[in-house]
């Protein structure tokens, strides 16, 4: 019997282990197991592209998820890249199903409508006032059996469906019930409370210990569910994360400048009527799209504008990558033309309305006291700890990358991910 459970604790970093190592779930699940000291993320270090990499083994230029958000200039709110058909590659669920294995995912990004997930609660929410949360989960992939689990646990976050830690309480309770009911061969689950408290109050502080206490409670729920089902000893359990965070001092809306230079046209109601260039925030980086990417004159005009802003040193970015350069250095490519990297204390907004400098608030993950999206070598790094029947006892690996995680799970389960950019972390496997 081969079972893999992966818990991705969003924005958890290696420094958090100094606190978490003393908690009951670490001692029960991970002590004596394996760890990677420094796990590199992808560029940009944001949740949806990172989790797409973590479940496919491909870099963003290949799997196609370039941001949390879709490119729809002027939309409010901007739709997220929820759907699995945004992926340009295979994923671990599809490859597991080809081998006859059962699969499950709970609140894992970029999985909505994925037909290869048997027991599924997508990272998705109601898209209109007429749609209920249960309707949205059902539409995105939950079958009747999973809907019963959803309804059983709805009281944990009803009325607070997009608020942490209530969403995570719900998700982890559902994951535990899926284990008890179905014992899937592969389960990926994504709690995001640590990410949320960092956005609200900063990278480090007493709020992190409180959030880790929640994680400890949730991990004990997973352990108890595995034990109740009689498969704890047969299961390889991974605790991983997608990125760290950096503290932010200000937020700049570069689309204001684009509008004032005639690159965004707004009607009398203030809505976007047309655009030539658009800046989409990835938190502490931003990607610039040209409506016609092949228009060299437009490319040169926008590049000249950005070069001037960079030379002034006032507009929040310290480096401009052409898409080809981002592709060469970080395998980050897509329909955009430029990537703007933070100066280290600035995040970016999508707004095209003045003021240019926006106040920090937590209305969006990109606008709080801390955020991410910067180059992967910066700041605190993600983590990986694991223990189970196929994990080497006390193995320590100095460096790895999130692109290697899905190939590692696949290796344990007895298959490969064809064409993947990453490879299994052999040093932690028996």
URMO-V840952 format. One record per pair of residues at least 12 apart in sequence whose ideal C-beta (glycine too) atoms are under 6 Angstrom apart, sorted by sequence separation. I is the first residue (numbers start at 1). GAP is how many residues later the second one is. D is the distance in whole Angstrom. If there is no record, write none. Layout:
I,GAP,D ; I,GAP,D
This chain:
68,12,6 ; 105,12,5 ; 112,12,5 ; 124,12,6 ; 52,13,4 ; 137,13,6 ; 156,13,5 ; 157,13,4 ; 263,13,5 ; 277,13,6 ; 323,13,6 ; 326,13,5 ; 407,13,5 ; 411,13,4 ; 103,14,5 ; 109,14,5 ; 156,14,4 ; 175,14,4 ; 197,14,5 ; 263,14,4 ; 306,14,5 ; 323,14,6 ; 103,15,5 ; 104,15,4 ; 105,15,6 ; 106,15,5 ; 108,15,6 ; 276,15,5 ; 407,15,5 ; 49,16,5 ; 65,16,5 ; 102,16,5 ; 107,16,5 ; 121,16,6 ; 124,16,4 ; 134,16,6 ; 275,16,6 ; 407,16,5 ; 408,16,5 ; 48,17,5 ; 153,17,5 ; 194,17,5 ; 407,17,5 ; 408,17,5 ; 42,18,6 ; 122,18,4 ; 193,18,5 ; 320,18,6 ; 321,18,4 ; 403,18,5 ; 404,18,4 ; 97,19,4 ; 122,19,5 ; 172,19,6 ; 258,19,5 ; 347,19,6 ; 403,19,4 ; 404,19,6 ; 48,20,4 ; 153,20,5 ; 47,21,6 ; 93,21,6 ; 120,21,4 ; 121,21,6 ; 153,21,5 ; 193,21,5 ; 404,21,5 ; 46,22,5 ; 94,22,4 ; 120,22,6 ; 276,22,6 ; 319,22,4 ; 390,22,5 ; 64,23,6 ; 93,23,4 ; 168,23,4 ; 317,23,4 ; 318,23,6 ; 63,24,5 ; 64,24,4 ; 93,24,5 ; 255,24,5 ; 317,24,6 ; 347,24,5 ; 63,25,6 ; 149,25,5 ; 168,25,5 ; 254,25,4 ; 277,25,5 ; 318,25,4 ; 400,25,5 ; 63,26,5 ; 62,27,6 ; 84,27,5 ; 113,27,6 ; 119,27,5 ; 316,27,6 ; 112,28,4 ; 113,28,6 ; 133,28,5 ; 149,28,5 ; 165,28,4 ; 83,29,5 ; 84,29,6 ; 164,29,5 ; 82,30,4 ; 83,30,6 ; 84,30,4 ; 316,30,3 ; 397,30,5 ; 58,31,5 ; 164,32,4 ; 342,32,5 ; 48,33,5 ; 56,33,5 ; 395,33,5 ; 56,35,5 ; 55,36,5 ; 392,36,6 ; 55,37,5 ; 391,37,6 ; 392,38,6 ; 390,39,6 ; 390,40,5 ; 82,42,5 ; 203,42,5 ; 203,44,6 ; 293,44,6 ; 65,45,6 ; 176,45,5 ; 180,45,5 ; 202,45,5 ; 172,46,4 ; 176,46,6 ; 179,46,4 ; 183,46,5 ; 179,47,6 ; 198,47,5 ; 289,47,5 ; 290,47,5 ; 180,48,6 ; 183,48,6 ; 165,49,5 ; 172,49,6 ; 176,49,4 ; 180,49,6 ; 287,49,4 ; 288,49,6 ; 179,50,6 ; 288,50,4 ; 287,52,5 ; 121,53,6 ; 286,54,5 ; 285,56,5 ; 51,58,4 ; 52,58,5 ; 284,58,4 ; 119,59,5 ; 48,61,5 ; 47,62,6 ; 48,62,6 ; 286,62,4 ; 119,63,5 ; 252,63,6 ; 284,63,5 ; 107,64,4 ; 252,64,4 ; 283,64,5 ; 106,65,5 ; 119,65,6 ; 281,67,4 ; 106,68,6 ; 281,68,6 ; 106,69,4 ; 281,69,5 ; 104,74,5 ; 104,80,4 ; 108,80,5 ; 103,81,6 ; 102,82,4 ; 108,82,5 ; 102,83,5 ; 103,83,5 ; 104,83,4 ; 105,83,5 ; 106,83,4 ; 107,83,5 ; 283,83,4 ; 101,84,4 ; 281,85,5 ; 284,87,6 ; 264,88,5 ; 283,88,4 ; 285,88,5 ; 283,89,5 ; 284,89,4 ; 285,89,6 ; 96,90,5 ; 283,90,3 ; 284,90,4 ; 282,91,4 ; 259,93,5 ; 252,94,6 ; 249,96,4 ; 250,96,5 ; 251,96,5 ; 252,96,6 ; 253,96,4 ; 256,96,6 ; 255,97,4 ; 251,98,5 ; 253,98,4 ; 256,98,6 ; 248,99,5 ; 256,100,5 ; 253,103,6 ; 252,105,6 ; 253,105,6 ; 250,107,6 ; 251,107,4 ; 251,116,5 ; 248,122,6 ; 247,123,5 ; 248,123,6 ; 245,125,4 ; 245,127,5 ; 243,129,5 ; 246,133,5 ; 244,135,5 ; 244,136,4 ; 244,137,6 ; 243,139,6 ; 242,140,6 ; 241,141,4 ; 241,142,5 ; 240,144,5 ; 239,146,5 ; 238,148,5 ; 237,151,6 ; 236,152,3 ; 235,153,6 ; 236,154,5 ; 236,155,6 ; 200,162,5 ; 199,163,6 ; 199,166,5 ; 202,167,5 ; 203,167,5 ; 200,168,6 ; 201,168,6 ; 202,168,5 ; 199,169,4 ; 199,171,6 ; 198,172,5 ; 236,176,5 ; 3,182,6 ; 4,182,5 ; 5,182,5 ; 6,182,5 ; 7,182,5 ; 8,182,5 ; 9,182,6 ; 10,182,4 ; 12,182,5 ; 11,183,5 ; 11,184,4 ; 9,185,6 ; 10,185,4 ; 11,187,5 ; 19,190,6 ; 25,191,5 ; 51,191,6 ; 20,192,5 ; 50,192,4 ; 19,193,5 ; 23,193,4 ; 50,193,6 ; 25,194,4 ; 29,194,6 ; 25,195,5 ; 28,195,6 ; 47,195,6 ; 45,198,4 ; 74,198,3 ; 73,199,5 ; 41,202,5 ; 73,202,5 ; 73,205,4 ; 9,206,6 ; 29,208,6 ; 67,215,5 ; 71,218,6 ; 3,228,6 ; 12,229,4 ; 5,230,6 ; 3,231,5 ; 13,231,4 ; 3,232,4 ; 4,232,5 ; 5,232,5 ; 6,232,5 ; 7,232,5 ; 8,232,5 ; 9,232,5 ; 10,232,6 ; 1,233,5 ; 11,234,6 ; 46,236,5 ; 46,237,6 ; 44,238,4 ; 44,241,5 ; 61,266,6 ; 66,268,4 ; 61,270,5 ; 61,271,6 ; 59,272,4 ; 60,272,5 ; 61,272,4 ; 43,287,4 ; 43,289,5 ; 92,314,5 ; 99,316,5 ; 92,318,6 ; 95,320,6 ; 95,322,5 ; 45,327,5 ; 46,327,5 ; 45,328,6 ; 44,329,5 ; 45,331,6 ; 43,332,6 ; 43,333,5 ; 41,335,4 ; 40,336,5 ; 41,341,6 ; 39,342,6 ; 38,343,5 ; 39,343,4 ; 39,345,5 ; 57,346,6 ; 36,348,4 ; 54,348,5 ; 53,349,5 ; 57,349,4 ; 35,350,5 ; 53,350,5 ; 56,350,6 ; 57,350,5 ; 54,351,5 ; 55,351,6 ; 34,352,5 ; 33,353,5 ; 33,354,3 ; 30,355,5 ; 30,357,5 ; 34,357,5 ; 33,358,6 ; 34,358,6 ; 57,360,5 ; 32,361,6 ; 34,361,4 ; 35,361,6 ; 36,361,5 ; 37,361,5 ; 38,361,5 ; 39,361,6 ; 40,361,5 ; 41,361,6 ; 59,362,5 ; 57,363,3 ; 58,363,5 ; 36,364,5 ; 15,365,6 ; 57,365,4 ; 13,367,4 ; 14,367,6 ; 14,369,5 ; 34,394,4 ; 4,405,5 ; 4,408,6 ; 2,411,5
